[in-house]
Amino acid sequence: MEADRLLDDLDAAQREAVTTDAAPLRILAGAGSGKTRVLTRRLAHRVAVGTADPRHALVLTFTRRAASELRSRLGVLGIRDEVAAGTFHAIAYAQLRARWADRGVRPPDLLERKLPVVAKLVPSRGAAIDVLAELDWAAAQGLGPDDYAAELEHRGRRPAVSPTLVVATMRRYADHKRERRLVDFDDLLRLGAQHVRTDPDAAAATRWRYRHVFVDEFQDVNPLQFDLLRAWLGDRVDLCVVGDPRQAIYAWNGADAAYLTRFERWFPDATTVELTHNHRSTPQIVAAGAAVLGHGTPVPATDRPEGPTPTVAELADELAEADAVARAVRDRHAPGTRWSSQAVLVRTNAQGVLVAEALRAAGVPHRIRGGAGLLDRPEVRSALGELRRHPGPFAVAVADLADAVSPAEVPPDPAPAGAAGRSGAPIADDGPIDDERRANLDMLVRLAGEYTRVDRLPSADGFSAWLTAALGTDLPHRDAVDVATFHAAKGLEWPVVHLAGLEDGLVPIGHARTPAELAEERRLLHVAVTRAEHELHLTWARRRTVGNRAMEREPSPWLHPLIAATGPAAPTLPARRGLGLVRDELGDRVASRAPDALLDALRHWRATRARVAGVEPRLVLDDAAVVELARSRPSSIDALAAVTGVGPMRAARFADDLLTLVAAHADRSDA
């Protein structure tokens, strides 16, 4: 493609980023500013003007999906199979395999899943996931067993398990890999850097092969990846990085945005070009995205026309919220539009399951994006394995799993004297993934209860098959609504976005307490908000179930500034009152018109269902829904689903019981 044609549809800042001769070059690209377009156009433009050879270009990404998209865009620009584009791990592995082949060495086997190995090396099943999180973090930082504990103290990190247990497992894990000739993904990066630094011939060959280096999403680089990048570069400066510090959301996993924000520390002669114009979203959504980052955050300019004001809905509980989201999705599906123009974004995997159930009940095609589904979580895979290995009946296995979800079931390893978590509790009682992990396992227990109600001979294998059918994702090419976590949505965009669960405890997540953690949660919400192009719909629930206990909730503290920034017609949050008072007022308002006999029958049915399920009665149906059922007397499943507090999910589940009760009282006089 001609060089000038590559610049036709670019704004001034984008054009500067594409054409500048500066190297090294840092491009700061906010949400919707066209970073991928600029990255691919810069490479194509350099090829067109003769300052880069595509056969010697390397484009580094963090996911296979991103690498595939970059290759596709470069192909459209006339650069097809010449550029090496892939993840850090994929490029390092290819180099290592070539080296092993040249030396006639049998390559070690690649360990693709750490958790099963780690689970065998720790004394308690419940600690394995938290230990694995620490092993991953330590590997990303380039830390070994001798310096891990000291670095924890230096950085103020508070893991969910004792450093002593982590260090011991780190040593056992290294021995396990060495004895069995295994390497994991982190080893690929470490060995790749070592290979270049210790072998002059390998260094020369690598630096000759990769003369022009481009890195996407540079705010997500961790120390191990940066070390490998520096080894590949040597003393050369032909480097272009693109990133956005406002989308730095992986510090918990070892990423360090300082490599982007303090780029000049490592590359003193670097030039920076900043892309500040948003080409994706309406002014209302751009303003909302800036507002959640806090006071003083500049609002990017946008060339999109004015759009609708974001909506906010307050729901009674998480099931009512899921039903409301499903109805909103269905209502937004206009004739001639695609389902895939909408997405539902949630903070945790467990929330995504509820939304998927509601969408299924509403007849809405959907898929879980980005491999972020509940069944992909390591703690869930581990729990399913435990269910299969349990020697007793399935019901007993599920009961044991429910007990294991409680943090009191697995006593923590002793923390060093004087060590304390952020709330003053021992370190082992606190950690960055504990809340979400427990929520995922809570959801698995809940789903097991649903499965046992539909299978007369429940088993672990039957449960796994049922889960796959119930939660399985649609094929990528199928027209479907996307359900994704905030993290999995990064890099994607949709015309219509529904954000669910905007409550304190989810947004921000409950375990985020330090300023750094809260700042990352703000950035995560910013990412979620800015996925929307035209419409943004927000929901939160006044009550949410954790285990068998209903928890009263408050709206996210960032919901107020978000909606306040979207314009003079922005919706306002209702004043909070005691939920018991709200329910009592509603009951008083309609009870005088509710048929007493049917009301009593419904309450008795609810109490029985609750006793069988082992939950509070209001988690089956809340008081207002029971009163409304007795008043409206629905005679069909559609009418039942229309009752506030029932919805499609509960209607499908309880239709036989509730419609039979209503019909049985149809001829009775309640006067």
N, C-alpha and C positions, 0 to 999 in steps of 0.2 A: 504494500500500500504506500502511496506517495506521502512524503513527510507532512506536507501542508494539509492534506485531508485528515490526518490524525489530530489536527488542532481545531477543526471546524466547529465542533459543538462544545468546546471547553470554555469555562469562564477564565478571567484574567489570572487568578491564582493557580488554577489547574494548569493553564498553559505554561506559566512560569515553572511549575513543578516538573512538567514534561520536558521542557526544552533547556533548562539550565545545564551548564557544563560543570557545575559544582560537584565535588566529591571529596569526602563522604557527604551524603545528602540525607537530611531528616525531613520527612513530610508529616506534619501534624494534621490529621484529617478527622474532623468531627463526624458525628453520626449523620448519614445522608449526604456527605460532601463529595462522594464519588471516589473513594480511595482506591478501590479495585480498578476502576476505569483509569485513574491516573497512573497506577503502577504498571498496568499492561500497556498503556499508551506510551509511557516513558521508555519501556524496553523496545517497543515497536518503532518508536521515533528514532532511538539511537541506532537501531539496525538500519533504518531507512537512510539516515544521514551518514552511516559508515563509522560511527564511533563505538559500535559493539558488534560482536560476532555471535549470533544466536547459538552456535555450537559450543560457545564457551560461556554461556550464561547459566546462572543457577538462581532459581526462585524458590525460597523457603517459606513454608506455611506450617500450620499447626494441626490441620486435619486433612484426611484424604479428600473430603468433600471440597474443601477450599482449593486444594491442589488441582482437582479435576476441573473446577470452575475456571481457574487461571489458565490451564491448558486449553480449555474450550475457547476462552476469550482471545488468547493469543492465536489460536487457529483461525478465528474469524478475521483477525488482523493480518493474516498471511504468514504467521510463524507457526508451523505445525509441530513436527516431531523433533525439532532440533534443540529446543530449550529443555534443560533438566528442571522439572518442577516437582516438588514433593515435600514431605515432612522432614524435619531434622532426623528422625529415627530411620525413615526409609532411605535417605541418601547415605547416612552413616552405615547402615546395614549392607547396602550394595557395595560400598567401598571395602568394608571388612570381608565380605564374601569373596571379592576379587583378590584381596590380599591372601586369604587362606588358600584359595585355589592356586595362586601363583607359587605358593610355598608347599603345595601338596599336603596341606593340613586338613584333616577332617573338621568341618565347622562344628562348633558346639550347637546343641539344640537350643532353640529359642523358647523360653518360658513365657507363655502369653498371659497366664493368669497367676498372680502371686498368692491370692487369698487361700486356695486350698493348701498350699505349702506352708504359709504362715500359720494357718489354723492348727497345723500339726506341731508347730514349734512353740506355741504358747500354752500355758497351763489351763487357761479357761477359754471356752468358746466365745463368750461375750467380749473378751478383750481383743480378739484377733483383728477385728475390723479397725479398731482404734490404733492398734500397733501398726497395722499395714499403712494407715494414713501417715503415721510418723516415719515409717521407712521410706515412703514415697517423698515426703517433704525433705528428709535428710539427704536422699539421693539427689533431689533437684538442687539442693544447696551445695552438693559435693562434700557432704560430711560423712565421716566414718565413725566407728564406735568410740574412738579415742577423743574426738572433739565434739560429739553430739551434745552431751549434757552441758558443757561449758557454753556452747553457742545458744542453747535454750535460755540460759540465764542472761546472757548478753543481749538477746533480742526480746526478752520478756515474753517468750512464747509459753503458753500453758496447755500442754497436751492433756488428753483424756486419760492417759495411763502414765504410770511412773516411768521416769527416764531409765531407771535400773532395768525394768522389764524390756524396754525398747532396745537398750544397748545389748542385753543378753540375746534377744531375738535377732538383732542385727548380726551378731557373730555366728549364731546357729544358721541363719539364712545364707550367709556367705559360705560357710562350710558345706551346707547342703548343695549349693550350686557347684562348688569346686569338685566335690566328690562325684557328681553326676554329669559334669561337663555341660552345665546350663548357663545361659546368659539371659538376662531380662532386658526390657526396653531401655532402662537407665544405663545398663552396662554398654549398650550399643553406643550411646553418646560418649561415655567415659573412654571406652576403648578406641572410638573413632578419633578423639582428640589425642590420645596417647600414641596412636598409630602414626599420625602426622608429625607429632613433636619428636618422636624417637627415631624416625626413619627418614633421613634426608631425601632419599629417592622418592618415597611416598609423598613427602611434602612438596617436592618439586612437581611431581606429576599432578597432584591435586590442585595446586595453584596455577598450573598451566591449563588444566581442564576447566577450572571455574575462575575466570578472570573478572567477570561482572556478576556481582552478588546482590540480590534483592531479597528483602525480608518483609513479609506482610505481618500485620498485627504485632508489631514489635513490643507493645506494652505487655505481652504475654510471655516474653522470654524469661527463662529461669537461669540461674547461674551456670548450671551444667550445659545448657544449650549455648549460652553466651561464650563459655569457654571453648566449646567446639567451633563456634563461628570464628573466634579470634584465631584458633589454630588453622582453620581453612584459609583465612585472609592472609596471615603472616604480616608483612609490613606494607601490604597494599592498601589502597584507600578507595578502590572502585566499589563502593558500597552505597546502596540506597535502602533506607528503612522507612516504613509507613506505619503509623499507629495513632492511637488516641488515648491519652491518659485518663480521660473521662469514661473510658470503657475498660479500665483495668479491674477485672473482677475475679482474678485467680490467685491473689496473694496467699490465700489459705492453702493453695496447692503448690506454693513455691515460686510463683512468678514474681518478678521484681520490675515494676514500672520505672524504676530509677534508670534502667538502661536506656529508656526512651527520654524521660524528662531531664536527665543529666548526661545526655549523649556526648556533649562536648568534653566531659571528663575523660572519656576513652578516645575520643576523636576530636582533638582541640581545633582542627581546621575545618570542622564541619559547617555546612550551610543549612539553614532551616527555612522551609517554605510552609506556611500555614494555610490550610483550606478552611474557611469559616462560613461558607455559603451552603445552606441546606437545600438540596434539590429534591428531597424525598417527601417531606411532610408539610401539612398546612401550618399557618402561623399559630393556630391554637395548640397543635401538638408540639411544635418547636418550643413554644413558651412553657408548656407543661414539662417538657424534658429538661429545660434549664432550671425551672423552679425547684425540682426535687434535689438538685445539687446544692441548693442553699443560696443565701443572699450574696449578691455580688457576681453571680455567674452571668456572663453576658449572654443575651439571646441572639443566636445566629440569624442572619438574614435568610429569607427563603423566597424563591420565585414561584412558589405554589400559591394558588388563589385561596381566599378565605374558605374555611370549612366549618362543619358543625362543631358546636361546643361539646367537649367530652361529657358523657353522662355518668352519674353516680347512683348506685342502687344499694340500699341497706336491706339485708335479708335476715330471716329469723335464725337460720342455722346453715351448716355447710351443705346439707341436702337441698334445702330450699334455694340456696345460692346456685348449686349445680343445675337444678331445674330451671332457674331463671336465666342462667347463661345459655342453656340449651335452647330455650324459647327465643332468646334474643338472637342467637345465631340463625335459627330457622326463620325468624321474622326478617332478618337482614338479607336473606337469600332471595333476591329479586329475580324474576324471569330473565333468562339470558346471561346471568352471572354465574361464575364458577364458585363452588364451595371452597376451593383452595384460595379464594381471595380473602378468607377470614382465618383468624387464629385465636386460640384461647391460651393465654400464658399464665402460668402459676409458679409460685416460689418453690414448691416441693413436689416430688414424684407422687406422694400419696394424694395430694389434691388432684393431680391429673387423672388418677383412677376414678375419682368421683365424677369429674367432668365427663370422662369417656363413658361412664355408665349412663349419665343423663343424656348425652348425645345419642347413644345407642337406643335408649328408650324413646327418644323423640324422632327416631328415624333419620338422623343426620349422619352421613358418612364422615369418618374421621380417621386420623392416624396420629400416632405419637412420634414426634420428630426427634432426630438427633441421637437415637439410641438412649434416650433419657427415660425410658419407661421403667415402671416399677420392677419388672422382671430382669432388667439389666443391672440393677443395683447389686453390689457384691454381698451386702448383708442379707438381701432377699434370696439370692442364689444359695448362700450358705445355709440359710434357714430351711429352704426346700430340701437341701441335701440331708439336713438333720431329720426332717420329717420322714424321708425315705428310709433312713437308717434306724429309726425308732423301732424298738422291738414290740411295742404294744399296739393296741387299736389306734386308728387314726384320731379319734376323739381325744384320747389320752395324749397323743403326740401334740395335738394342737393346744391342749391345756398346758402342757409343759412349755411349749413355745410362748404362750401368753405369759406364763410366769417368768420366762427368761427375758422378756421384753422389759420387765421392771428392773431398774438399775440396782435394786437391792439384792437381786438374785445372784449376781456375780460379785463377790467382794473384791474391791480394788486392791491392787498391789500397793504396798506401803510406799508413800511418797517420802522423799528425803526430809529430814527434820527441818521444820520451819517453812517448808514449801507450801504455798497456798494458791488456790485458784483465784479468779477475778472476784468472786463473791466471798472469799475468805474460807471456802470449803477446801478440803484436800484436792490436790490437782486431779486425782483420779476421778473425782465426781464432776469434772467440768471438761469441756472440750469442744472443738469447732464443728464436729459432725454429729455429736451425740443426739441432739434434739431431732434432727432430720432422720437419722438412722432409726430412732425409736418410732417416729411417725410412720416410716415405711413398714416397719415390722408390725406396728399396730394395725395398719391397713391389711397386711397379709393375714393376720389373725381374723380380722373382720371378714375378709373374703373367704377364709376357710369356713367360717360360720355359715355364710351364704351357700357355699358348695355343699355342706352337709345337709342342708335343707332340701336340696334338689337331687341328691344321689342317695339311694337307699343303702348302697354298700360302699361308703366312702373309703378311699385309699389315697396314699400319697401320690401314686402314679396317676390316679384318676383326677386328683386335685391339680397336678401339673398340667395335664391335658386340658382340664376345664379352664385354668388360668390362661393358657395359650389361646384358647378359643375366645375367651371373654375379653382379654386385653391385647390380643394380637394386633399388630399394626397392618394397615392397608398397604398395598404395593405402591412404590414411590410414584408411578405414573398415574395413579388413579386420582380422579377429582375428589378431594376430601378436605374437610376442615383440619387444620393442624392443631394438635395439642402439644404444648412444649413447656418445659421449665424456662424461667428467665435466662438461665445459663445457656440452655440449648438453643434459644432463639437468637443468640448473638450472631450477627452476620446475615440475618434474614430480614424480610420485610413483607408486609401485607397491607392491602387497602384498609381493612377493618380488623382491629385488634380488641379483644376482650381481656382485661386483666382481672383475675379473680383472687379473692383472699387477701385484700389490702387491709390487713389488720395488724396491730401491734402484736408481735410474737411471730409473725410470718414476714412482715415487711416493716421494720427490719426483723430478721430471724431472731428467735429468743436468745440464742447463745452469743449474739454479737453485743458486746458491752464496752470494749475499749474504743477510743476515738478512731483508731485505724480500722477496726472492724465495722463500725457504724458508717464510716466514710465509704467503705467498699460496698456496703448494703445500699447506700444512696446511689452509687454508680450503677449497681445492678438494676435498681428501679429505673434509672435513667435509660439504661439499655432497653429494658422492656417497653417503656413508654415510646421511645423513638423507633420502635419497629413499625409503628402505625404510620400509614401514609395519609389517610383521609378521616377515618373515624376511630375514636377511642372510647371504650365503654368500661367502666370501673365498678366492681362490686366488692362488698365485704359482708361478713356474717356476724351477728351479735353473739352467737354461741357456736362453739366448735367442740367436737368430741375428741378427747385424748384418752385412748384406752376405753374404759367404760365410764368415764367421767366427763360431763358436759362442763365446759369452761366458758365463762362470760368473757366477751372480747370488746376491745375498743378499736376504733378505726386507726389505721396507720398514722403516726404523727406527720407524715409527709403527704397525706392526702389533702389536708387543708391548703397548704401552699400550692399544691399542684392545681387544684380546681380554681383557686383564687387568681392564678396567673393566666387563665384561659380566656378572659374577656369579661365585659360587664354583665353578660347574660349567664355567667358560669353558675352551675348548681351549687347549693350550699348543703352542708351536712346537717341533718336534723340534730337538735339538742338531745343529748343522751339523758335518759331517765332509767330508773331501776327497771330491769326487764320484768320482774315480778309485777310491778305496778302496771306496766303496759298490758301484760296478759290479763291481770285482774280487771282492768278497765274494759278491755275487749269482751271478756266473759260477762261482765255486768251489763254491757250494752246489748248483748244478743241473748243472754240466758233466758230472759223472760219470754222470748219467742221460740226457744228450743224445746222440742218434745222431750219430756222428762224420761219416758221409758226408753226411747232410742238413745238418749244421752247416757243413761245408766248402762245400757248394753254396750255402747261403744267404749265407755270407760272400763268396763269389766274385760272386754276383749283386749283393750290396750294393756291392762295390767297383766293379763295372762301371757300375751306375747312378750312383754318385757321380762317377766319371770323366766320364761323359757330361754330367752336370749341372754339373760344375766345383765340387763341394762336398766337404767331408769325409765319409767313409763314415758316421759316426755321425749325420749330419744326415739321411741316408736312413732308417736304423733304428739305434737305439743297441744296444750289446752285449747288454744284458739282454733286449731284445725278440727279437734273433736267437736267443739261447739258448732263450728260452721258445717260440719258433716251432718249433725243432727238437725240443723236448721234447713239446709238446702236439699237434703235427701237425694243425692245423685243416683241416677238409674242406669248409667252407662260408664264404661271405663274412661271415655273422654270427659264426661262431666265430673267424674271422680278426680281426674288429673287436673281439672281446672280449679279445684278447691285450693285456696291459699293454704300452704303448709303441707299439702299432699304432693302434687306434682306428678310427672310421668313416672319417675322411678318408684315412688311408693305406690302409685296406682297400679303399676304392673305387678308389684310384689304382693299387694294386699287386696287386689280387686275381688277375688272370690269371697273372701271373708266379709269385706265391708259392704259389697253390693248385696250379699245374702242377708246381712243384718238389716240393712235399710229396707229390703223387700219384705222381710219378716214383720216389720213394724208398719207397713204401708196401710193396713186396714185398721190399725188401732187408734182409738181416740185418746188424745193426751190432754184434753181439756180438763 
